[in-house]
Amino acid sequence: MQRSMPRSLQRSIRRRLRLGITGMALGLTVPLAACEESRTTRQALPAAEFLFAAGDSTYWVRSGGEGMRVRSAPILLTQVDGRLFEIFIGDDGAEYPDASFATARLWARSLQGQDSTLLFADSTVLRELASWRRHHPREMEIDPADEEVIDDPRTVVQDDIEILDVHGPYLTFEHLLNVDIDGGPSHRHTGRRYVVDVRTGRLMGLGELLGGAEATRVVGQARTSLRQLLDSIRIAGAGGDDRAAVALETLESFVFDSTSFGVTDVARAPAVAFMVPGNGVDGEALALHLPPIAVSEPVWWKAVRPALPEWSADSSVVRWERGSYQVTARPSADGDALALVLNAGGGAQGRHEWPVATVGAPAYQLIALESPPLDSASRAALARAFDVSTALDGMVQRAQYRRVPRRTALPSSMWRRVNNATSRPTSFRPAP
């Protein structure tokens, strides 16, 4: 099963977690007796510690003889070689009575480190802002929090970063750029997909991730997939499909770019998904997402696989096996929530079960922290990261997920507009 991330966080809003168990609040320790009260057979809580990412939050769960403790925060974390990294986006820009500038920068920080690593930034917005200020020296910047902002400014220059997924050291994201300058050059709208190493900020190529031979095979299969897809649209258009006929007007603008790809997973196995950029008849940016292509498992995937969810054949339950314990999540009837429970390991599933929380769907990953156990310095650093993320108002840092629907062969489902000139952030703060 392919996982995807929902667009559940807005640029300047960070949602607070809502735990679904009566009496359990952020940081609350639940006594063991309370967990066992309804059990006819008393069973000790299994010793467990893990980070569970689902919906728009990460849950830190600790279980043992003293009970269960659950914390949560709107934070995005990944583990690489035993180190935890926080991923966040910083916003910058300026608002004027008839001009809007907004840019995003992607960062990573080792929880025990002092410095953040810049993963990605595009200089276009700040460069155009500097130029605009030179040409409009008398214009006064406004604070959108204090004054009414024009809904449709004549100049809009903005870019955005959408995090799609993270697999150990490698983060997949899309960068979207929109440039509309009143009296300036022709408008420009582009979108592209990237993979970056969270440790170094280095953008990764397919050959580096998969090896040269596998990368060549994947690119060839992607090109074939794109040709077949475009042919199906042409056939549908010729057959009288009105939507396909409209799509035909922009078909030639889609040019395959072997560097515009992301890492994904299907049933815990690695895959690569390409984004093919294009443009509409009026210049707006369009994106064509090719179906994921399964790839041979690279060496680094061995550390990633245990963190990924394992769905049952009928998709009624998702679980993680950790030896001494098992974590299980059952979807609600509408699929919007997951009931998270902790089971004792050793084949005891169903006999001894402790509820943890009701969380937003979907589930992304589970990072086990008990083997090897966190040292005191790492635990203190993790606690600080949760404290800070929960306290922030969302203007400086945010973790954003976006649902990427599985594409089909129908022309009407192939196109996604990646620009939206009226969707502007309401406030700007400098990046960390």
Buried (B, 14 or more C-beta within 10 A) or exposed (E): BBBBBBEBBBBBBBBEBEBBBEEBEBBBEBEBEEBBEEEEEEBEBBEBBBBBBBBBBBBBBBBBEEBBBBBBBBBBBBBBEEBBBBBBBBBBBBBBBBBBBBBBBBBBBBBBEEEBBBBBBBEBBBEBBEEBBEEEEEBEEBEBEEEEBEEEBEBBBBBBBBBBBBBBBBBBBBBBBBBBBEEBEEBBBBBBBBBBBBBEBEEBBBEBBBBEEBBBBBBEBBBEBBEEBBEBBBEBBEEEBEBBBBBBEBBEBBEBEBBBBBBBBBEBBBBBBBBBBBBBEEEBBBBBBBBBBBBEEBEBBEBBBBBBBBBEEEEEBBBBEBEEBBBBBBBEEEEEBBBBBBBBBEEBBEEBBBBBBBBBBBBBBBBBBBEEEBEEEBBEBBBEBBEBBBEBEBBBBBBBBBEBEEBEEEBBEBBBEBBBBEEBBBBBBEBE
